Amino acid sequence: MKETIQQTMRKLLIFLAIPVALVLISVILLSMIGYSFHTGTYLEGRNDSHLVLLAGVPTQMSNPNPNAFDSLESGDRVLFLLHGGVAESYPQQASIPFCIRLNEGDLSTVDPDTLKELRDMGWIS
């Protein structure tokens, strides 16, 4: 029996809708237990510290895995999962259980005053 184009398209749509629905459900469940996704610019700090500019505000990232940020370089655009709130210090502090590079970058996209301030405070080289 020949399958019509409409039937093939319907099967393809169902095939694609299932993973999208699973991702959406996962994001909703994660947000219900205190997790949220964000993007920012990564900055490698001194003394094995790692920073991300979260809406332009420097935020020190912590992760139990000491190698979690090894593949990143300063200026990279990253997607990260934030757990809980952000400690209102300077720089802010946050627990980041998951972080991936979206694209390579450089420091030209970072506000020069922010970089100067972080250098003056000894957070970055």
C-alpha positions in Angstrom: 0.0 0.0 0.0 1.4 3.3 -1.0 1.9 6.0 1.7 0.7 9.4 0.8 2.8 12.5 1.3 0.4 13.6 3.9 0.8 10.4 5.9 4.6 10.7 5.6 4.6 14.3 6.8 2.3 13.4 9.7 4.7 10.6 10.8 7.7 13.0 10.5 5.9 15.7 12.6 5.1 13.2 15.3 8.7 11.9 15.3 10.0 15.5 15.7 7.4 16.5 18.3 8.3 13.8 20.8 11.9 15.1 21.5 10.8 18.7 21.6 8.1 17.8 24.1 10.6 15.9 26.3 13.0 18.9 26.3 10.2 21.3 27.2 9.0 19.0 30.0 12.6 18.7 31.3 13.0 22.5 31.4 9.8 23.0 33.2 10.6 20.3 35.8 14.1 21.7 36.3 12.7 25.2 36.9 10.3 23.8 39.5 13.2 22.6 41.6 15.3 25.7 41.4 17.3 25.3 38.2 17.3 27.8 35.3 19.2 28.1 32.0 21.1 31.3 31.1 23.7 32.5 28.6 26.7 34.6 29.2 30.3 35.3 28.4 33.0 33.2 30.1 36.0 34.7 31.7 38.9 32.6 33.1 39.9 33.9 36.5 43.0 33.7 38.5 43.7 30.8 40.9 41.4 28.3 39.2 38.4 30.6 39.4 35.8 30.8 36.6 33.5 33.8 35.9 30.6 34.4 33.6 29.0 37.7 32.7 25.4 37.1 33.6 23.5 40.0 32.1 26.8 41.9 32.1 27.4 41.3 35.8 30.5 39.2 36.8 29.5 36.0 38.5 31.9 33.5 39.9 30.9 29.9 39.0 31.4 26.9 41.1 31.1 23.3 40.1 32.0 20.1 42.0 33.9 18.8 38.9 37.3 20.5 38.8 37.5 20.0 35.0 34.0 21.4 34.2 35.4 24.6 32.6 38.6 23.2 31.0 37.3 23.5 27.4 36.4 27.1 27.7 38.4 30.2 26.9 37.8 33.8 27.9 35.3 35.5 25.7 33.4 32.3 24.8 29.6 32.5 24.7 28.2 29.8 27.0 24.9 28.2 28.0 24.8 27.2 31.6 22.4 25.7 34.1 22.2 27.8 37.3 21.2 26.0 40.5 19.5 28.1 43.2 20.0 31.7 43.6 22.9 34.0 43.1 24.9 35.3 46.1 24.9 39.1 46.0 28.6 39.7 46.4 31.1 41.1 44.0 31.5 39.3 41.9 28.3 37.4 42.4 28.6 33.7 43.2 26.5 30.8 41.7 26.5 27.1 41.5 26.7 26.0 37.9 26.3 22.2 37.5 26.3 22.3 33.7 28.0 24.6 31.2 28.7 24.3 27.5 30.2 26.6 24.9 27.7 27.9 22.3 30.4 29.6 20.2 34.0 30.8 20.5 34.5 34.4 21.3 37.0 36.9 22.4 37.1 39.7 24.9 36.2 42.4 22.4 32.5 41.8 23.3 33.1 42.5 27.0 32.7 46.0 28.5 36.3 47.4 28.9 35.3 49.0 32.3 34.2 45.6 33.6 37.5 44.0 32.5 39.5 46.8 34.1 37.6 46.5 37.4 38.1 42.7 37.5 41.8 43.1 36.8 42.2 45.8 39.4 40.5 43.6 42.0 42.7 40.7 41.0 40.0 38.4 39.6 41.5 38.1 36.1 44.9 38.6 34.5 
